[in-house]
Amino acid sequence: MGGWSPRDGAAVTTISIDDTSPVPPFEQLRSQIADTIRSGRMEPGARLPTVRQLAGDLGIAPNTVARAYRALEDEDLVLAHGRNGTRVVDSDDLPNTRRADLLSQAAKRYLSEARRLGADIDEALEAARRAS
């Protein structure tokens, strides 16, 4: 199938669908776009292609793209603006309680991975400080 590449400066990520994968196409699309957003390769406010455009680019049904976009919206990663398109959510647009909840979830994921690597909380916090 085809591919789509969001461009953010020099960073290019190709979104593609593997039709031989047991993972449903909507989930392949959702997870790839989510990873691209979470990694910072798509900045807040970046516009995603229209459902029809992306479906055509990837060679999949428009309903598949729409389902992936709805799932991304449920995760507070994108926001559909009707005729103005779907855009990556800016954290400033989230209610403070939702932002705090998402930050807590991210911290739990990070600490879980740090523990898996044998780090204690102090080491994990220091690594986070160095990475910023």
C-alpha positions as a Markdown table, in Angstrom:
| # | Residue | x | y | z |
|---|---|---|---|---|
| 1 | Met | 0.0 | 0.0 | 0.0 |
| 2 | Gly | 1.0 | 3.6 | -0.3 |
| 3 | Gly | 2.4 | 5.9 | 2.4 |
| 4 | Trp | 2.1 | 9.4 | 3.8 |
| 5 | Ser | 4.9 | 11.5 | 5.3 |
| 6 | Pro | 4.1 | 14.3 | 7.7 |
| 7 | Arg | 6.9 | 16.9 | 7.5 |
| 8 | Asp | 8.1 | 18.9 | 10.5 |
| 9 | Gly | 11.2 | 20.7 | 9.6 |
| 10 | Ala | 13.8 | 18.1 | 8.5 |
| 11 | Ala | 12.0 | 15.2 | 10.3 |
| 12 | Val | 10.1 | 12.9 | 8.0 |
| 13 | Thr | 8.1 | 10.0 | 9.2 |
| 14 | Thr | 6.4 | 7.6 | 6.7 |
| 15 | Ile | 3.0 | 6.3 | 7.7 |
| 16 | Ser | 2.2 | 3.1 | 5.9 |
| 17 | Ile | -0.2 | 0.2 | 6.1 |
| 18 | Asp | 1.1 | -3.4 | 6.0 |
| 19 | Asp | -1.8 | -5.4 | 4.4 |
| 20 | Thr | -0.1 | -8.7 | 5.4 |
| 21 | Ser | -0.1 | -7.7 | 9.1 |
| 22 | Pro | -2.6 | -9.3 | 11.5 |
| 23 | Val | -3.0 | -5.8 | 13.1 |
| 24 | Pro | -6.1 | -4.1 | 11.7 |
| 25 | Pro | -5.3 | -1.2 | 9.3 |
| 26 | Phe | -7.1 | 1.4 | 11.6 |
| 27 | Glu | -4.8 | 0.3 | 14.5 |
| 28 | Gln | -1.7 | 0.4 | 12.4 |
| 29 | Leu | -2.6 | 4.0 | 11.3 |
| 30 | Arg | -3.6 | 5.1 | 14.9 |
| 31 | Ser | -0.5 | 3.8 | 16.5 |
| 32 | Gln | 1.9 | 5.2 | 13.9 |
| 33 | Ile | 0.3 | 8.7 | 14.0 |
| 34 | Ala | 0.2 | 8.6 | 17.8 |
| 35 | Asp | 3.9 | 7.6 | 18.0 |
| 36 | Thr | 4.7 | 10.4 | 15.5 |
| 37 | Ile | 2.8 | 13.0 | 17.7 |
| 38 | Arg | 4.2 | 11.7 | 21.0 |
| 39 | Ser | 7.8 | 11.7 | 19.7 |
| 40 | Gly | 7.4 | 15.4 | 18.7 |
| 41 | Arg | 7.8 | 14.7 | 15.0 |
| 42 | Met | 4.4 | 16.4 | 14.5 |
| 43 | Glu | 4.1 | 19.7 | 16.5 |
| 44 | Pro | 1.0 | 21.0 | 18.2 |
| 45 | Gly | -1.2 | 22.7 | 15.7 |
| 46 | Ala | 0.1 | 20.5 | 12.8 |
| 47 | Arg | -2.7 | 19.7 | 10.4 |
| 48 | Leu | -3.4 | 16.1 | 9.4 |
| 49 | Pro | -4.5 | 15.3 | 5.9 |
| 50 | Thr | -8.2 | 15.0 | 5.2 |
| 51 | Val | -9.8 | 11.6 | 5.7 |
| 52 | Arg | -10.3 | 11.2 | 1.9 |
| 53 | Gln | -6.7 | 12.4 | 1.1 |
| 54 | Leu | -5.1 | 10.0 | 3.6 |
| 55 | Ala | -7.3 | 7.1 | 2.6 |
| 56 | Gly | -6.4 | 7.7 | -1.0 |
| 57 | Asp | -2.6 | 8.0 | -0.2 |
| 58 | Leu | -2.7 | 4.8 | 1.8 |
| 59 | Gly | -5.1 | 2.8 | -0.4 |
| 60 | Ile | -7.5 | 2.2 | 2.4 |
| 61 | Ala | -11.2 | 3.0 | 3.0 |
| 62 | Pro | -12.1 | 6.5 | 4.3 |
| 63 | Asn | -14.0 | 4.9 | 7.2 |
| 64 | Thr | -10.7 | 3.3 | 8.4 |
| 65 | Val | -9.0 | 6.7 | 8.5 |
| 66 | Ala | -12.0 | 8.2 | 10.2 |
| 67 | Arg | -12.0 | 5.5 | 12.9 |
| 68 | Ala | -8.2 | 6.0 | 13.5 |
| 69 | Tyr | -8.8 | 9.8 | 13.8 |
| 70 | Arg | -11.6 | 9.3 | 16.3 |
| 71 | Ala | -9.4 | 7.0 | 18.4 |
| 72 | Leu | -6.6 | 9.7 | 18.3 |
| 73 | Glu | -9.2 | 12.3 | 19.4 |
| 74 | Asp | -10.3 | 10.0 | 22.3 |
| 75 | Glu | -6.6 | 9.9 | 23.3 |
| 76 | Asp | -6.5 | 13.8 | 23.3 |
| 77 | Leu | -3.8 | 13.7 | 20.6 |
| 78 | Val | -5.8 | 15.4 | 17.9 |
| 79 | Leu | -8.9 | 17.6 | 17.7 |
| 80 | Ala | -11.2 | 17.7 | 14.7 |
| 81 | His | -12.3 | 21.2 | 13.7 |
| 82 | Gly | -14.9 | 20.2 | 11.1 |
| 83 | Arg | -14.1 | 21.9 | 7.8 |
| 84 | Asn | -10.9 | 23.4 | 9.3 |
| 85 | Gly | -9.4 | 19.9 | 9.5 |
| 86 | Thr | -7.9 | 17.7 | 12.2 |
| 87 | Arg | -5.0 | 19.1 | 14.1 |
| 88 | Val | -2.5 | 17.9 | 16.7 |
| 89 | Val | -3.7 | 19.1 | 20.1 |
| 90 | Asp | -1.7 | 21.8 | 21.9 |
| 91 | Ser | -1.5 | 21.0 | 25.6 |
| 92 | Asp | -2.5 | 24.6 | 26.3 |
| 93 | Asp | -5.9 | 23.7 | 24.8 |
| 94 | Leu | -6.5 | 20.9 | 27.3 |
| 95 | Pro | -8.3 | 21.5 | 30.6 |
| 96 | Asn | -5.8 | 21.6 | 33.5 |
| 97 | Thr | -7.3 | 18.4 | 35.1 |
| 98 | Arg | -7.0 | 16.5 | 31.8 |
| 99 | Arg | -3.5 | 17.7 | 31.2 |
| 100 | Ala | -2.5 | 16.6 | 34.8 |
| 101 | Asp | -4.1 | 13.2 | 34.2 |
| 102 | Leu | -2.2 | 12.7 | 30.9 |
| 103 | Leu | 1.1 | 13.9 | 32.6 |
| 104 | Ser | 0.5 | 11.4 | 35.4 |
| 105 | Gln | -0.1 | 8.6 | 32.9 |
| 106 | Ala | 3.1 | 9.5 | 31.0 |
| 107 | Ala | 5.1 | 9.6 | 34.3 |
| 108 | Lys | 3.8 | 6.1 | 35.2 |
| 109 | Arg | 4.9 | 4.7 | 31.8 |
| 110 | Tyr | 8.3 | 6.3 | 32.2 |
| 111 | Leu | 8.9 | 5.0 | 35.7 |
| 112 | Ser | 7.7 | 1.6 | 34.7 |
| 113 | Glu | 10.3 | 1.4 | 32.0 |
| 114 | Ala | 13.0 | 2.9 | 34.2 |
| 115 | Arg | 12.3 | 0.2 | 36.8 |
| 116 | Arg | 12.4 | -2.5 | 34.1 |
| 117 | Leu | 15.9 | -1.2 | 33.4 |
| 118 | Gly | 16.9 | -1.5 | 37.0 |
| 119 | Ala | 16.8 | 2.3 | 37.8 |
| 120 | Asp | 15.5 | 3.7 | 41.0 |
| 121 | Ile | 13.3 | 6.9 | 41.1 |
| 122 | Asp | 16.3 | 9.2 | 41.7 |
| 123 | Glu | 18.2 | 7.7 | 38.7 |
| 124 | Ala | 15.0 | 8.0 | 36.6 |
| 125 | Leu | 14.5 | 11.7 | 37.6 |
| 126 | Glu | 18.1 | 12.5 | 36.9 |
| 127 | Ala | 17.9 | 10.8 | 33.4 |
| 128 | Ala | 14.8 | 12.9 | 32.7 |
| 129 | Arg | 16.5 | 16.1 | 33.7 |
| 130 | Arg | 19.5 | 15.3 | 31.5 |
| 131 | Ala | 17.3 | 14.5 | 28.6 |
| 132 | Ser | 15.4 | 17.8 | 28.7 |
